[in-house]
Amino acid sequence: MTQERTPRGYPLPHTEHLLSEDVLNLREALTRIDADVAAQEASTQQGQDQLTERLHRQQLRVFHQFGF
């Protein structure tokens, strides 16, 4: 069975294969894509949390400067 992959390494179905032959490739691709999306979401959330914390600290500094 021919094994083609995307540039990111996800397995691709082949036009000459039956769906029953490619179902494992499709499952692997979907599982890996899901893991990549979850990792990206976690990274984005972590970055957002860090920015929120920095903004909060900056606001506290400003309040302290004005005697709040």
Phi and psi restraints in degrees (range 20) as a CNS / XPLOR table:
assign (resid 1 and name C) (resid 2 and name N)
       (resid 2 and name CA) (resid 2 and name C) 1.0 -70.9 20.0 2
assign (resid 2 and name N) (resid 2 and name CA)
       (resid 2 and name C) (resid 3 and name N) 1.0 134.5 20.0 2
assign (resid 2 and name C) (resid 3 and name N)
       (resid 3 and name CA) (resid 3 and name C) 1.0 -115.9 20.0 2
assign (resid 3 and name N) (resid 3 and name CA)
       (resid 3 and name C) (resid 4 and name N) 1.0 100.4 20.0 2
assign (resid 3 and name C) (resid 4 and name N)
       (resid 4 and name CA) (resid 4 and name C) 1.0 -100.0 20.0 2
assign (resid 4 and name N) (resid 4 and name CA)
       (resid 4 and name C) (resid 5 and name N) 1.0 150.8 20.0 2
assign (resid 4 and name C) (resid 5 and name N)
       (resid 5 and name CA) (resid 5 and name C) 1.0 -135.2 20.0 2
assign (resid 5 and name N) (resid 5 and name CA)
       (resid 5 and name C) (resid 6 and name N) 1.0 155.1 20.0 2
assign (resid 5 and name C) (resid 6 and name N)
       (resid 6 and name CA) (resid 6 and name C) 1.0 -75.8 20.0 2
assign (resid 6 and name N) (resid 6 and name CA)
       (resid 6 and name C) (resid 7 and name N) 1.0 169.6 20.0 2
assign (resid 6 and name C) (resid 7 and name N)
       (resid 7 and name CA) (resid 7 and name C) 1.0 -58.5 20.0 2
assign (resid 7 and name N) (resid 7 and name CA)
       (resid 7 and name C) (resid 8 and name N) 1.0 -26.3 20.0 2
assign (resid 7 and name C) (resid 8 and name N)
       (resid 8 and name CA) (resid 8 and name C) 1.0 -86.8 20.0 2
assign (resid 8 and name N) (resid 8 and name CA)
       (resid 8 and name C) (resid 9 and name N) 1.0 -1.0 20.0 2
assign (resid 8 and name C) (resid 9 and name N)
       (resid 9 and name CA) (resid 9 and name C) 1.0 93.8 20.0 2
assign (resid 9 and name N) (resid 9 and name CA)
       (resid 9 and name C) (resid 10 and name N) 1.0 6.4 20.0 2
assign (resid 9 and name C) (resid 10 and name N)
       (resid 10 and name CA) (resid 10 and name C) 1.0 -75.8 20.0 2
assign (resid 10 and name N) (resid 10 and name CA)
       (resid 10 and name C) (resid 11 and name N) 1.0 137.6 20.0 2
assign (resid 10 and name C) (resid 11 and name N)
       (resid 11 and name CA) (resid 11 and name C) 1.0 -70.2 20.0 2
assign (resid 11 and name N) (resid 11 and name CA)
       (resid 11 and name C) (resid 12 and name N) 1.0 141.7 20.0 2
assign (resid 11 and name C) (resid 12 and name N)
       (resid 12 and name CA) (resid 12 and name C) 1.0 -109.9 20.0 2
assign (resid 12 and name N) (resid 12 and name CA)
       (resid 12 and name C) (resid 13 and name N) 1.0 146.5 20.0 2
assign (resid 12 and name C) (resid 13 and name N)
       (resid 13 and name CA) (resid 13 and name C) 1.0 -70.3 20.0 2
assign (resid 13 and name N) (resid 13 and name CA)
       (resid 13 and name C) (resid 14 and name N) 1.0 156.3 20.0 2
assign (resid 13 and name C) (resid 14 and name N)
       (resid 14 and name CA) (resid 14 and name C) 1.0 -111.3 20.0 2
assign (resid 14 and name N) (resid 14 and name CA)
       (resid 14 and name C) (resid 15 and name N) 1.0 140.0 20.0 2
assign (resid 14 and name C) (resid 15 and name N)
       (resid 15 and name CA) (resid 15 and name C) 1.0 -62.7 20.0 2
assign (resid 15 and name N) (resid 15 and name CA)
       (resid 15 and name C) (resid 16 and name N) 1.0 -24.3 20.0 2
assign (resid 15 and name C) (resid 16 and name N)
       (resid 16 and name CA) (resid 16 and name C) 1.0 -89.6 20.0 2
assign (resid 16 and name N) (resid 16 and name CA)
       (resid 16 and name C) (resid 17 and name N) 1.0 -6.3 20.0 2
assign (resid 16 and name C) (resid 17 and name N)
       (resid 17 and name CA) (resid 17 and name C) 1.0 -90.7 20.0 2
assign (resid 17 and name N) (resid 17 and name CA)
       (resid 17 and name C) (resid 18 and name N) 1.0 152.5 20.0 2
assign (resid 17 and name C) (resid 18 and name N)
       (resid 18 and name CA) (resid 18 and name C) 1.0 -75.5 20.0 2
assign (resid 18 and name N) (resid 18 and name CA)
       (resid 18 and name C) (resid 19 and name N) 1.0 154.2 20.0 2
assign (resid 18 and name C) (resid 19 and name N)
       (resid 19 and name CA) (resid 19 and name C) 1.0 -57.2 20.0 2
assign (resid 19 and name N) (resid 19 and name CA)
       (resid 19 and name C) (resid 20 and name N) 1.0 -37.9 20.0 2
assign (resid 19 and name C) (resid 20 and name N)
       (resid 20 and name CA) (resid 20 and name C) 1.0 -62.5 20.0 2
assign (resid 20 and name N) (resid 20 and name CA)
       (resid 20 and name C) (resid 21 and name N) 1.0 -26.6 20.0 2
assign (resid 20 and name C) (resid 21 and name N)
       (resid 21 and name CA) (resid 21 and name C) 1.0 -80.5 20.0 2
assign (resid 21 and name N) (resid 21 and name CA)
       (resid 21 and name C) (resid 22 and name N) 1.0 -28.7 20.0 2
assign (resid 21 and name C) (resid 22 and name N)
       (resid 22 and name CA) (resid 22 and name C) 1.0 -97.7 20.0 2
assign (resid 22 and name N) (resid 22 and name CA)
       (resid 22 and name C) (resid 23 and name N) 1.0 -5.5 20.0 2
assign (resid 22 and name C) (resid 23 and name N)
       (resid 23 and name CA) (resid 23 and name C) 1.0 -59.3 20.0 2
assign (resid 23 and name N) (resid 23 and name CA)
       (resid 23 and name C) (resid 24 and name N) 1.0 -36.4 20.0 2
assign (resid 23 and name C) (resid 24 and name N)
       (resid 24 and name CA) (resid 24 and name C) 1.0 -68.5 20.0 2
assign (resid 24 and name N) (resid 24 and name CA)
       (resid 24 and name C) (resid 25 and name N) 1.0 -37.9 20.0 2
assign (resid 24 and name C) (resid 25 and name N)
       (resid 25 and name CA) (resid 25 and name C) 1.0 -62.4 20.0 2
assign (resid 25 and name N) (resid 25 and name CA)
       (resid 25 and name C) (resid 26 and name N) 1.0 -43.6 20.0 2
assign (resid 25 and name C) (resid 26 and name N)
       (resid 26 and name CA) (resid 26 and name C) 1.0 -64.3 20.0 2
assign (resid 26 and name N) (resid 26 and name CA)
       (resid 26 and name C) (resid 27 and name N) 1.0 -42.0 20.0 2
assign (resid 26 and name C) (resid 27 and name N)
       (resid 27 and name CA) (resid 27 and name C) 1.0 -63.0 20.0 2
assign (resid 27 and name N) (resid 27 and name CA)
       (resid 27 and name C) (resid 28 and name N) 1.0 -44.1 20.0 2
assign (resid 27 and name C) (resid 28 and name N)
       (resid 28 and name CA) (resid 28 and name C) 1.0 -62.3 20.0 2
assign (resid 28 and name N) (resid 28 and name CA)
       (resid 28 and name C) (resid 29 and name N) 1.0 -44.6 20.0 2
assign (resid 28 and name C) (resid 29 and name N)
       (resid 29 and name CA) (resid 29 and name C) 1.0 -61.6 20.0 2
assign (resid 29 and name N) (resid 29 and name CA)
       (resid 29 and name C) (resid 30 and name N) 1.0 -47.4 20.0 2
assign (resid 29 and name C) (resid 30 and name N)
       (resid 30 and name CA) (resid 30 and name C) 1.0 -63.5 20.0 2
assign (resid 30 and name N) (resid 30 and name CA)
       (resid 30 and name C) (resid 31 and name N) 1.0 -40.1 20.0 2
assign (resid 30 and name C) (resid 31 and name N)
       (resid 31 and name CA) (resid 31 and name C) 1.0 -64.5 20.0 2
assign (resid 31 and name N) (resid 31 and name CA)
       (resid 31 and name C) (resid 32 and name N) 1.0 -43.5 20.0 2
assign (resid 31 and name C) (resid 32 and name N)
       (resid 32 and name CA) (resid 32 and name C) 1.0 -69.3 20.0 2
assign (resid 32 and name N) (resid 32 and name CA)
       (resid 32 and name C) (resid 33 and name N) 1.0 -38.8 20.0 2
assign (resid 32 and name C) (resid 33 and name N)
       (resid 33 and name CA) (resid 33 and name C) 1.0 -63.1 20.0 2
assign (resid 33 and name N) (resid 33 and name CA)
       (resid 33 and name C) (resid 34 and name N) 1.0 -43.7 20.0 2
assign (resid 33 and name C) (resid 34 and name N)
       (resid 34 and name CA) (resid 34 and name C) 1.0 -60.1 20.0 2
assign (resid 34 and name N) (resid 34 and name CA)
       (resid 34 and name C) (resid 35 and name N) 1.0 -43.0 20.0 2
assign (resid 34 and name C) (resid 35 and name N)
       (resid 35 and name CA) (resid 35 and name C) 1.0 -65.1 20.0 2
assign (resid 35 and name N) (resid 35 and name CA)
       (resid 35 and name C) (resid 36 and name N) 1.0 -40.5 20.0 2
assign (resid 35 and name C) (resid 36 and name N)
       (resid 36 and name CA) (resid 36 and name C) 1.0 -64.9 20.0 2
assign (resid 36 and name N) (resid 36 and name CA)
       (resid 36 and name C) (resid 37 and name N) 1.0 -40.9 20.0 2
assign (resid 36 and name C) (resid 37 and name N)
       (resid 37 and name CA) (resid 37 and name C) 1.0 -65.8 20.0 2
assign (resid 37 and name N) (resid 37 and name CA)
       (resid 37 and name C) (resid 38 and name N) 1.0 -42.6 20.0 2
assign (resid 37 and name C) (resid 38 and name N)
       (resid 38 and name CA) (resid 38 and name C) 1.0 -62.3 20.0 2
assign (resid 38 and name N) (resid 38 and name CA)
       (resid 38 and name C) (resid 39 and name N) 1.0 -41.3 20.0 2
assign (resid 38 and name C) (resid 39 and name N)
       (resid 39 and name CA) (resid 39 and name C) 1.0 -64.8 20.0 2
assign (resid 39 and name N) (resid 39 and name CA)
       (resid 39 and name C) (resid 40 and name N) 1.0 -40.3 20.0 2
assign (resid 39 and name C) (resid 40 and name N)
       (resid 40 and name CA) (resid 40 and name C) 1.0 -65.6 20.0 2
assign (resid 40 and name N) (resid 40 and name CA)
       (resid 40 and name C) (resid 41 and name N) 1.0 -41.5 20.0 2
assign (resid 40 and name C) (resid 41 and name N)
       (resid 41 and name CA) (resid 41 and name C) 1.0 -62.7 20.0 2
assign (resid 41 and name N) (resid 41 and name CA)
       (resid 41 and name C) (resid 42 and name N) 1.0 -42.3 20.0 2
assign (resid 41 and name C) (resid 42 and name N)
       (resid 42 and name CA) (resid 42 and name C) 1.0 -64.6 20.0 2
assign (resid 42 and name N) (resid 42 and name CA)
       (resid 42 and name C) (resid 43 and name N) 1.0 -40.7 20.0 2
assign (resid 42 and name C) (resid 43 and name N)
       (resid 43 and name CA) (resid 43 and name C) 1.0 -65.0 20.0 2
assign (resid 43 and name N) (resid 43 and name CA)
       (resid 43 and name C) (resid 44 and name N) 1.0 -42.5 20.0 2
assign (resid 43 and name C) (resid 44 and name N)
       (resid 44 and name CA) (resid 44 and name C) 1.0 -63.4 20.0 2
assign (resid 44 and name N) (resid 44 and name CA)
       (resid 44 and name C) (resid 45 and name N) 1.0 -43.1 20.0 2
assign (resid 44 and name C) (resid 45 and name N)
       (resid 45 and name CA) (resid 45 and name C) 1.0 -64.4 20.0 2
assign (resid 45 and name N) (resid 45 and name CA)
       (resid 45 and name C) (resid 46 and name N) 1.0 -41.1 20.0 2
assign (resid 45 and name C) (resid 46 and name N)
       (resid 46 and name CA) (resid 46 and name C) 1.0 -62.1 20.0 2
assign (resid 46 and name N) (resid 46 and name CA)
       (resid 46 and name C) (resid 47 and name N) 1.0 -43.7 20.0 2
assign (resid 46 and name C) (resid 47 and name N)
       (resid 47 and name CA) (resid 47 and name C) 1.0 -62.8 20.0 2
assign (resid 47 and name N) (resid 47 and name CA)
       (resid 47 and name C) (resid 48 and name N) 1.0 -41.4 20.0 2
assign (resid 47 and name C) (resid 48 and name N)
       (resid 48 and name CA) (resid 48 and name C) 1.0 -64.0 20.0 2
assign (resid 48 and name N) (resid 48 and name CA)
       (resid 48 and name C) (resid 49 and name N) 1.0 -41.5 20.0 2
assign (resid 48 and name C) (resid 49 and name N)
       (resid 49 and name CA) (resid 49 and name C) 1.0 -62.5 20.0 2
assign (resid 49 and name N) (resid 49 and name CA)
       (resid 49 and name C) (resid 50 and name N) 1.0 -40.8 20.0 2
assign (resid 49 and name C) (resid 50 and name N)
       (resid 50 and name CA) (resid 50 and name C) 1.0 -65.0 20.0 2
assign (resid 50 and name N) (resid 50 and name CA)
       (resid 50 and name C) (resid 51 and name N) 1.0 -42.3 20.0 2
assign (resid 50 and name C) (resid 51 and name N)
       (resid 51 and name CA) (resid 51 and name C) 1.0 -64.5 20.0 2
assign (resid 51 and name N) (resid 51 and name CA)
       (resid 51 and name C) (resid 52 and name N) 1.0 -40.4 20.0 2
assign (resid 51 and name C) (resid 52 and name N)
       (resid 52 and name CA) (resid 52 and name C) 1.0 -62.3 20.0 2
assign (resid 52 and name N) (resid 52 and name CA)
       (resid 52 and name C) (resid 53 and name N) 1.0 -42.1 20.0 2
assign (resid 52 and name C) (resid 53 and name N)
       (resid 53 and name CA) (resid 53 and name C) 1.0 -64.6 20.0 2
assign (resid 53 and name N) (resid 53 and name CA)
       (resid 53 and name C) (resid 54 and name N) 1.0 -42.8 20.0 2
assign (resid 53 and name C) (resid 54 and name N)
       (resid 54 and name CA) (resid 54 and name C) 1.0 -62.7 20.0 2
assign (resid 54 and name N) (resid 54 and name CA)
       (resid 54 and name C) (resid 55 and name N) 1.0 -43.6 20.0 2
assign (resid 54 and name C) (resid 55 and name N)
       (resid 55 and name CA) (resid 55 and name C) 1.0 -62.2 20.0 2
assign (resid 55 and name N) (resid 55 and name CA)
       (resid 55 and name C) (resid 56 and name N) 1.0 -42.9 20.0 2
assign (resid 55 and name C) (resid 56 and name N)
       (resid 56 and name CA) (resid 56 and name C) 1.0 -61.1 20.0 2
assign (resid 56 and name N) (resid 56 and name CA)
       (resid 56 and name C) (resid 57 and name N) 1.0 -44.9 20.0 2
assign (resid 56 and name C) (resid 57 and name N)
       (resid 57 and name CA) (resid 57 and name C) 1.0 -62.5 20.0 2
assign (resid 57 and name N) (resid 57 and name CA)
       (resid 57 and name C) (resid 58 and name N) 1.0 -41.5 20.0 2
assign (resid 57 and name C) (resid 58 and name N)
       (resid 58 and name CA) (resid 58 and name C) 1.0 -63.0 20.0 2
assign (resid 58 and name N) (resid 58 and name CA)
       (resid 58 and name C) (resid 59 and name N) 1.0 -42.1 20.0 2
assign (resid 58 and name C) (resid 59 and name N)
       (resid 59 and name CA) (resid 59 and name C) 1.0 -62.9 20.0 2
assign (resid 59 and name N) (resid 59 and name CA)
       (resid 59 and name C) (resid 60 and name N) 1.0 -40.4 20.0 2
assign (resid 59 and name C) (resid 60 and name N)
       (resid 60 and name CA) (resid 60 and name C) 1.0 -63.2 20.0 2
assign (resid 60 and name N) (resid 60 and name CA)
       (resid 60 and name C) (resid 61 and name N) 1.0 -39.9 20.0 2
assign (resid 60 and name C) (resid 61 and name N)
       (resid 61 and name CA) (resid 61 and name C) 1.0 -61.6 20.0 2
assign (resid 61 and name N) (resid 61 and name CA)
       (resid 61 and name C) (resid 62 and name N) 1.0 -43.0 20.0 2
assign (resid 61 and name C) (resid 62 and name N)
       (resid 62 and name CA) (resid 62 and name C) 1.0 -63.8 20.0 2
assign (resid 62 and name N) (resid 62 and name CA)
       (resid 62 and name C) (resid 63 and name N) 1.0 -44.4 20.0 2
assign (resid 62 and name C) (resid 63 and name N)
       (resid 63 and name CA) (resid 63 and name C) 1.0 -60.0 20.0 2
assign (resid 63 and name N) (resid 63 and name CA)
       (resid 63 and name C) (resid 64 and name N) 1.0 -43.0 20.0 2
assign (resid 63 and name C) (resid 64 and name N)
       (resid 64 and name CA) (resid 64 and name C) 1.0 -64.7 20.0 2
assign (resid 64 and name N) (resid 64 and name CA)
       (resid 64 and name C) (resid 65 and name N) 1.0 -36.2 20.0 2
assign (resid 64 and name C) (resid 65 and name N)
       (resid 65 and name CA) (resid 65 and name C) 1.0 -65.0 20.0 2
assign (resid 65 and name N) (resid 65 and name CA)
       (resid 65 and name C) (resid 66 and name N) 1.0 -32.1 20.0 2
assign (resid 65 and name C) (resid 66 and name N)
       (resid 66 and name CA) (resid 66 and name C) 1.0 -95.6 20.0 2
assign (resid 66 and name N) (resid 66 and name CA)
       (resid 66 and name C) (resid 67 and name N) 1.0 8.0 20.0 2
assign (resid 66 and name C) (resid 67 and name N)
       (resid 67 and name CA) (resid 67 and name C) 1.0 80.0 20.0 2
assign (resid 67 and name N) (resid 67 and name CA)
       (resid 67 and name C) (resid 68 and name N) 1.0 20.8 20.0 2
